Amino acid sequence: MRTHVASIAATLNLADDIQRKVCEVIRRFHTGRKPFFTRMLDVQIVGDELVELAEWRDGYSVARWSLTEIKVTWRDLDNLQSARVFFSAATRH
């Protein structure tokens, strides 16, 4: 499933200052002349985090965006299969 950054705005509460700023940071990571992440492959909200499966120049990452503070952590993975397995584990409820 290919998800676009714009669809995140529809998912988040943009009336909340933190979630609006998180949405803007995500957009910045994905746009511009040299985006950090080149493609958003999947995204799910789990508790107070938005978990993203992202492609970048050298591979894939699973990013965890906090929805309560401006904070992102990610794990780089070598191939899409490993990234999908890690993403699936990170998004289990």
DSSP file (Angstrom, degrees, kcal/mol; ACC not computed):
  #  RESIDUE AA STRUCTURE BP1 BP2  ACC     N-H-->O    O-->H-N    N-H-->O    O-->H-N    TCO  KAPPA ALPHA  PHI   PSI    X-CA   Y-CA   Z-CA
    1    1 A M              0   0    0      0, 0.0     2,-0.6     0, 0.0     0, 0.0   0.000 360.0 360.0 360.0 129.7    0.0    0.0    0.0
    2    2 A R        -     0   0    0     40,-0.1     2,-0.4     2,-0.0    39,-0.2  -0.883 360.0-171.1-102.3 121.6    1.4    3.4   -0.9
    3    3 A T        -     0   0    0     37,-1.1    37,-0.3    -2,-0.6     2,-0.3  -0.904  11.5-141.4-114.5 139.9    0.4    6.2    1.4
    4    4 A H    >>  -     0   0    0     -2,-0.4     3,-1.3     1,-0.1     4,-0.6  -0.707  22.1-118.8-101.9 152.5    1.1    9.8    0.7
    5    5 A V  H >> S+     0   0    0     -2,-0.3     3,-1.3     1,-0.3     4,-0.8   0.850 112.0  63.0 -55.0 -37.4    2.2   12.4    3.3
    6    6 A A  H 3> S+     0   0    0      1,-0.3     4,-0.7     2,-0.2     3,-0.4   0.820  94.5  60.7 -61.2 -30.9   -1.0   14.4    2.6
    7    7 A S  H <> S+     0   0    0     -3,-1.3     4,-0.8     1,-0.2    -1,-0.3   0.746  93.7  65.0 -70.8 -21.2   -3.2   11.5    3.9
    8    8 A I  H XX S+     0   0    0     -3,-1.3     4,-2.2    -4,-0.6     3,-1.0   0.893  93.9  59.8 -65.6 -38.7   -1.5   11.8    7.3
    9    9 A A  H 3< S+     0   0    0     -4,-0.8     5,-0.3    -3,-0.4    -1,-0.2   0.855 102.8  52.1 -58.4 -34.9   -3.0   15.2    7.7
   10   10 A A  H 3< S+     0   0    0     -4,-0.7    -1,-0.3    -3,-0.2    -2,-0.2   0.749 112.0  47.1 -71.9 -23.0   -6.5   13.7    7.4
   11   11 A T  H << S+     0   0    0     -3,-1.0    -2,-0.2    -4,-0.8    -1,-0.2   0.813 102.9  70.7 -87.4 -34.5   -5.6   11.1   10.1
   12   12 A L  S  < S-     0   0    0     -4,-2.2     2,-1.1     7,-0.1     3,-0.1  -0.395  88.0-110.8 -86.3 161.3   -4.1   13.5   12.7
   13   13 A N    >   -     0   0    0      1,-0.2     3,-1.7    -2,-0.1     7,-0.3  -0.773  32.3-174.9 -88.8  94.2   -5.8   16.1   14.9
   14   14 A L  T 3  S+     0   0    0     -2,-1.1    -1,-0.2    -5,-0.3     6,-0.1   0.558  77.7  70.4 -73.9  -6.4   -4.4   19.2   13.3
   15   15 A A  T 3  S+     0   0    0     -3,-0.1     2,-0.5     4,-0.0    -1,-0.3   0.695  83.8  84.5 -77.0 -19.4   -6.1   21.3   16.0
   16   16 A D  S <> S-     0   0    0     -3,-1.7     4,-2.4     1,-0.1     5,-0.2  -0.742  79.4-142.9 -84.0 124.5   -3.6   19.9   18.4
   17   17 A D  H  > S+     0   0    0     -2,-0.5     4,-2.2     1,-0.2     5,-0.2   0.900  97.7  47.2 -55.9 -46.3   -0.3   21.9   18.2
   18   18 A I  H  > S+     0   0    0      1,-0.2     4,-2.8     2,-0.2    -1,-0.2   0.942 112.9  47.3 -64.7 -48.0    2.0   19.0   18.6
   19   19 A Q  H  > S+     0   0    0     -6,-0.2     4,-2.2     1,-0.2    -1,-0.2   0.870 111.8  51.6 -63.8 -35.5    0.2   16.8   16.0
   20   20 A R  H  X S+     0   0    0     -4,-2.4     4,-1.8    -7,-0.3    -1,-0.2   0.913 112.3  46.1 -65.0 -42.2    0.2   19.7   13.5
   21   21 A K  H  X S+     0   0    0     -4,-2.2     4,-2.4    -5,-0.2    -2,-0.2   0.891 110.8  52.6 -68.0 -39.3    3.9   20.2   14.0
   22   22 A V  H  X S+     0   0    0     -4,-2.8     4,-2.6     1,-0.2     5,-0.2   0.920 107.8  52.1 -60.5 -43.7    4.6   16.5   13.7
   23   23 A C  H  X S+     0   0    0     -4,-2.2     4,-2.2     1,-0.2    -1,-0.2   0.901 110.0  49.0 -58.9 -41.8    2.7   16.5   10.4
   24   24 A E  H  X S+     0   0    0     -4,-1.8     4,-2.2     2,-0.2    -2,-0.2   0.896 110.5  49.8 -66.1 -41.3    4.8   19.4    9.2
   25   25 A V  H  X S+     0   0    0     -4,-2.4     4,-2.2     2,-0.2    -2,-0.2   0.915 110.2  50.7 -64.7 -42.1    8.1   17.6   10.2
   26   26 A I  H  X S+     0   0    0     -4,-2.6     4,-1.1     1,-0.2    -2,-0.2   0.929 109.5  51.2 -60.0 -44.6    7.0   14.5    8.4
   27   27 A R  H >X S+     0   0    0     -4,-2.2     4,-0.8     1,-0.2     3,-0.6   0.912 109.5  50.2 -59.2 -42.4    6.2   16.5    5.3
   28   28 A R  H >< S+     0   0    0     -4,-2.2     3,-0.5     1,-0.2     8,-0.3   0.863 106.0  55.2 -65.8 -35.9    9.7   18.1    5.4
   29   29 A F  H 3< S+     0   0    0     -4,-2.2     8,-2.4     1,-0.2     7,-0.8   0.766 115.7  39.9 -65.3 -24.0   11.3   14.7    5.7
   30   30 A H  H << S+     0   0    0     -4,-1.1     2,-0.2    -3,-0.6    -1,-0.2   0.454 112.3  54.0-107.0  -3.0    9.6   13.6    2.5
   31   31 A T    <<  +     0   0    0     -4,-0.8     3,-0.2    -3,-0.5     5,-0.2  -0.712  67.8  60.2-128.4 176.6    9.8   16.7    0.3
   32   32 A G  S    S-     0   0    0     -2,-0.2    -3,-0.0     1,-0.2    -4,-0.0  -0.384  96.1 -53.5  98.4-177.9   12.3   19.2   -1.1
   33   33 A R  S    S+     0   0    0      1,-0.3    -1,-0.2    -2,-0.1     0, 0.0   0.864 135.2  22.6 -66.8 -36.5   15.3   18.8   -3.4
   34   34 A K  S    S-     0   0    0     -3,-0.2    -1,-0.3     3,-0.0    -3,-0.1  -0.645  82.2-167.9-131.6  76.1   16.9   16.1   -1.2
   35   35 A P        -     0   0    0      0, 0.0    -5,-0.2     0, 0.0    -6,-0.1  -0.336  21.6-139.2 -66.4 146.3   14.2   14.5    0.9
   36   36 A F  S    S+     0   0    0     -7,-0.8    21,-0.5    -8,-0.3     2,-0.5   0.954  97.3  35.6 -67.8 -50.9   15.5   12.3    3.8
   37   37 A F  S    S-     0   0    0     -8,-2.4    19,-0.3    19,-0.1    -1,-0.2  -0.914  70.9-166.4-102.6 130.0   12.8    9.6    3.1
   38   38 A T        +     0   0    0     17,-2.1     2,-0.3    -2,-0.5    18,-0.2   0.733  69.8  16.0 -89.4 -23.3   12.0    9.2   -0.6
   39   39 A R  E     -A   55   0A   0     16,-1.7    16,-3.1   -35,-0.0     2,-0.7  -0.978  60.0-140.2-154.8 137.6    8.8    7.3   -0.3
   40   40 A M  E     +A   54   0A   0    -37,-0.3   -37,-1.1    -2,-0.3    14,-0.2  -0.877  23.0 176.5 -95.5 115.4    6.2    6.4    2.3
   41   41 A L  E     -     0   0A   0     12,-2.9     2,-0.3    -2,-0.7    13,-0.2   0.811  63.2 -10.4 -92.7 -33.1    5.2    2.8    1.9
   42   42 A D  E     -A   53   0A   0     11,-1.3    11,-2.7   -40,-0.1    -1,-0.3  -0.978  58.2-170.7-161.0 157.2    2.9    2.3    4.8
   43   43 A V  E     +A   52   0A   0     -2,-0.3     2,-0.3     9,-0.2     9,-0.2  -0.979   5.7 174.1-155.3 141.4    1.8    4.1    7.9
   44   44 A Q  E     -A   51   0A   0      7,-2.4     7,-3.5    -2,-0.3     2,-0.6  -0.993  28.5-127.6-146.1 147.5   -0.3    3.2   11.0
   45   45 A I  E     -A   50   0A   0     -2,-0.3     2,-0.5     5,-0.2     5,-0.2  -0.867  27.0-179.5 -95.9 126.8   -1.1    5.0   14.2
   46   46 A V  E >   -A   49   0A   0      3,-2.7     3,-1.6    -2,-0.6     2,-0.2  -0.954  59.0 -54.7-128.0 109.3   -0.4    2.8   17.3
   47   47 A G  T 3  S-     0   0    0     -2,-0.5    46,-0.0     1,-0.3     0, 0.0  -0.422 123.2 -13.6  60.4-123.4   -1.2    4.5   20.6
   48   48 A D  T 3  S+     0   0    0     -2,-0.2    19,-2.9    -3,-0.1    20,-0.4   0.037 124.7  81.1 -98.9  24.9    0.6    7.8   20.8
   49   49 A E  E <   -AB  46  66A   0     -3,-1.6    -3,-2.7    17,-0.2     2,-0.6  -0.961  65.3-144.3-131.1 148.9    2.9    7.0   17.8
   50   50 A L  E     -AB  45  65A   0     15,-2.8    15,-3.1    -2,-0.4     2,-0.5  -0.968  24.6-156.2-104.7 119.1    2.6    7.1   14.0
   51   51 A V  E     -AB  44  64A   0     -7,-3.5    -7,-2.4    -2,-0.6     2,-0.4  -0.862  12.7-170.5-102.9 127.3    4.7    4.2   12.7
   52   52 A E  E     -AB  43  63A   0     11,-2.9    11,-2.6    -2,-0.5     2,-0.7  -0.942  23.2-150.5-123.8 137.0    5.9    4.6    9.1
   53   53 A L  E     -AB  42  62A   0    -11,-2.7   -12,-2.9    -2,-0.4   -11,-1.3  -0.938  35.9-179.6 -99.6 113.8    7.6    2.2    6.7
   54   54 A A  E     -AB  40  61A   0      7,-3.0     7,-2.7    -2,-0.7     2,-0.4  -0.879  25.9-143.4-123.4 147.4    9.8    4.5    4.6
   55   55 A E  E     +AB  39  60A   0    -16,-3.1   -17,-2.1    -2,-0.3   -16,-1.7  -0.852  25.4 174.2-101.6 143.6   12.1    4.1    1.7
   56   56 A W  E >   - B   0  59A   0      3,-2.8     3,-1.5    -2,-0.4   -19,-0.1  -0.851  48.6 -80.7-139.8 178.1   15.2    6.2    1.4
   57   57 A R  T 3  S+     0   0    0    -21,-0.5   -20,-0.1    -2,-0.3     3,-0.1   0.822 125.6  32.0 -51.4 -41.6   18.3    6.5   -0.8
   58   58 A D  T 3  S-     0   0    0      1,-0.0     2,-0.3    -3,-0.0    -1,-0.3   0.271 127.7 -59.7-106.1  10.7   20.2    3.6    0.9
   59   59 A G  E <  S-B   56   0A   0     -3,-1.5    -3,-2.8     2,-0.0     2,-0.3  -0.980  71.7 -43.1 155.0-139.6   17.4    1.3    2.0
   60   60 A Y  E     -BC  55  77A   0     17,-1.9    17,-3.3    -2,-0.3     2,-0.3  -0.916  38.9-168.1-133.3 154.7   14.4    1.2    4.2
   61   61 A S  E     -BC  54  76A   0     -7,-2.7    -7,-3.0    -2,-0.3     2,-0.6  -0.984  20.1-141.6-141.1 151.8   13.5    2.4    7.6
   62   62 A V  E     -BC  53  75A   0     13,-2.0    13,-1.8    -2,-0.3     2,-0.4  -0.975  30.3-165.0-110.5 115.1   10.7    2.0   10.1
   63   63 A A  E     -BC  52  74A   0    -11,-2.6   -11,-2.9    -2,-0.6     2,-0.6  -0.795  13.4-155.2-104.4 142.2   10.2    5.4   11.8
   64   64 A R  E     -BC  51  73A   0      9,-3.4     9,-1.6    -2,-0.4     2,-0.6  -0.948  11.4-166.0-117.6 108.6    8.2    6.0   15.0
   65   65 A W  E     -BC  50  72A   0    -15,-3.1   -15,-2.8    -2,-0.6     7,-0.2  -0.843  17.5-133.3 -96.2 120.7    6.9    9.5   15.1
   66   66 A S  E     -B   49   0A   0      5,-2.7     5,-0.4    -2,-0.6   -17,-0.2  -0.500  10.8-161.9 -70.7 140.5    5.7   10.6   18.6
   67   67 A L  S    S+     0   0    0    -19,-2.9   -48,-0.2    -2,-0.2   -18,-0.1   0.301  88.6  53.8-103.2   6.7    2.3   12.3   18.6
   68   68 A T  S    S+     0   0    0    -20,-0.4     2,-0.3     1,-0.3    -1,-0.1   0.498 120.1  10.9-115.6  -9.9    2.8   13.8   22.1
   69   69 A E  S    S-     0   0    0      2,-0.2     2,-1.3   -51,-0.1    -1,-0.3  -0.963  89.7 -88.0-157.1 164.5    6.2   15.6   21.5
   70   70 A I  S    S+     0   0    0     -2,-0.3     2,-0.3    -3,-0.1    -3,-0.1  -0.673  78.6 125.4 -81.4  96.8    8.4   16.5   18.5
   71   71 A K        -     0   0    0     -2,-1.3    -5,-2.7    -5,-0.4     2,-0.4  -0.970  34.1-178.5-157.8 135.2   10.4   13.2   18.4
   72   72 A V  E     -C   65   0A   0     -2,-0.3     2,-0.3    -7,-0.2    -7,-0.2  -1.000   1.0-179.8-136.0 139.8   11.2   10.6   15.8
   73   73 A T  E     -C   64   0A   0     -9,-1.6    -9,-3.4    -2,-0.4     2,-0.3  -0.959  11.4-178.3-128.7 151.9   13.3    7.4   16.1
   74   74 A W  E     -C   63   0A   0     -2,-0.3     2,-0.5   -11,-0.2   -11,-0.2  -0.989  22.8-142.3-149.7 160.7   13.9    4.9   13.3
   75   75 A R  E     -C   62   0A   0    -13,-1.8   -13,-2.0    -2,-0.3     2,-0.3  -0.992  21.8-138.6-123.8 126.5   15.6    1.7   12.5
   76   76 A D  E     -C   61   0A   0     -2,-0.5     2,-0.3   -15,-0.2   -15,-0.3  -0.638  20.0-168.2 -83.7 140.2   17.3    1.2    9.2
   77   77 A L  E     -C   60   0A   0    -17,-3.3   -17,-1.9    -2,-0.3     6,-0.0  -0.954  23.9-132.0-131.0 150.6   16.9   -2.1    7.5
   78   78 A D  S    S+     0   0    0     -2,-0.3     2,-0.3   -19,-0.2    -1,-0.1   0.798  82.5  16.5 -74.7 -31.0   18.7   -3.6    4.5
   79   79 A N  S  > S-     0   0    0      1,-0.1     4,-2.1   -20,-0.1     5,-0.2  -0.926  75.3-108.5-144.0 165.8   15.8   -4.7    2.3
   80   80 A L  H  > S+     0   0    0     -2,-0.3     4,-2.7     1,-0.2     5,-0.2   0.866 114.3  56.3 -64.7 -38.1   12.1   -4.3    1.9
   81   81 A Q  H  > S+     0   0    0      1,-0.2     4,-2.1     2,-0.2    -1,-0.2   0.941 110.0  44.6 -61.2 -47.7   11.2   -7.8    3.2
   82   82 A S  H  > S+     0   0    0      1,-0.2     4,-2.4     2,-0.2    -1,-0.2   0.892 113.2  52.2 -62.1 -39.5   13.1   -7.2    6.5
   83   83 A A  H  X S+     0   0    0     -4,-2.1     4,-2.8     1,-0.2    -2,-0.2   0.903 108.3  50.1 -65.0 -41.4   11.5   -3.7    6.8
   84   84 A R  H  X S+     0   0    0     -4,-2.7     4,-2.6     2,-0.2    -1,-0.2   0.902 111.0  49.2 -64.4 -40.3    8.0   -5.1    6.3
   85   85 A V  H  X S+     0   0    0     -4,-2.1     4,-2.1     2,-0.2    -2,-0.2   0.932 113.8  45.8 -63.4 -45.5    8.5   -7.8    9.0
   86   86 A F  H  X S+     0   0    0     -4,-2.4     4,-2.1     2,-0.2    -2,-0.2   0.912 113.4  49.6 -64.4 -43.0    9.8   -5.1   11.4
   87   87 A F  H  X S+     0   0    0     -4,-2.8     4,-1.4     2,-0.2    -2,-0.2   0.918 109.4  52.0 -61.1 -44.8    6.9   -2.8   10.6
   88   88 A S  H  < S+     0   0    0     -4,-2.6     4,-0.4     1,-0.2     3,-0.3   0.915 111.2  46.9 -59.9 -43.8    4.4   -5.6   11.1
   89   89 A A  H >< S+     0   0    0     -4,-2.1     3,-0.7     1,-0.2    -1,-0.2   0.874 111.4  52.2 -65.2 -36.9    5.9   -6.3   14.5
   90   90 A A  H 3< S+     0   0    0     -4,-2.1    -1,-0.2     1,-0.2    -2,-0.2   0.720 111.5  46.6 -72.7 -21.2    5.9   -2.6   15.4
   91   91 A T  T 3< S+     0   0    0     -4,-1.4    -1,-0.2    -3,-0.3    -2,-0.2   0.356  78.8 121.3-106.8   5.4    2.2   -2.2   14.5
   92   92 A R    <         0   0    0     -3,-0.7    -3,-0.0    -4,-0.4    -4,-0.0  -0.484 360.0 360.0 -66.7 138.3    0.7   -5.2   16.3
   93   93 A H              0   0    0     -2,-0.2    -1,-0.1   -46,-0.0    -3,-0.0   0.424 360.0 360.0 -94.1 360.0   -1.9   -4.1   18.8
